[in-house]
Amino acid sequence: MTQIWTFAIKANSTLSRSEVLAKVFCWVDMQITELQHQVTKARQNLSVNSLPCGFFIIPIAPLETVPTFVSQASDLAKNSATLARSYLQVIGEMSHSYNWGMSCFVSEMQITTDPLTSPGWVKTYDFEHFWRDFIAHQSQVIDYLLKTDSLPQTCQQSYQPTVFNTPCLQEVNGKQVICSDLEQYVYWTMNPMTCSQDSLHPTTTMHQIIAQSLLPAVNY
């Protein structure tokens, strides 16, 4: 998705050419088709299905909300706020289109799959809605998970994340600096391959919250 997005910006920095955007969303559709192919192939693989197994396909977050892409948009726009907003709007539309396409083929599989050739279930859920809701109403989401005893005991007292726009582990003046309170952060890491700041991957506790949000959909 990142490569498609940056291609569009490099091909047309104002994103005003309809043919460039059309190509972008054509490529997004190709990614969806490839994912559908891989899921179908796995479900029909005799080794995979030596015992019936289910497939739970997790969508991607709304990428325009992720600090990595907010920062990239600003850099690519050369600090033009108007252009940066346009870039974020496009990657948001791309991630929404990808998730919508995923939900469509999962729904189709649920209706049309032959249980003799593809045993087990296939499911997904509205991760995009969960992520937006968490950003807007994190305290209510945490409260709900606490009331349902969904969070691990270690999270129940202290985890009320408030920092959404930077990771806990950052690079400052060439040195790695770790935040003083990890529980306040949604994002954790730096890119281990490049040692560059990577505000994409959630903290361990945030992963736990995401996992708990999946359970109702998995168990439905």
Order of alpha helices (4+ residues) and beta strands (2+ residues): alpha-alpha-beta-alpha-alpha-beta-alpha-alpha-beta-beta-beta-beta-alpha
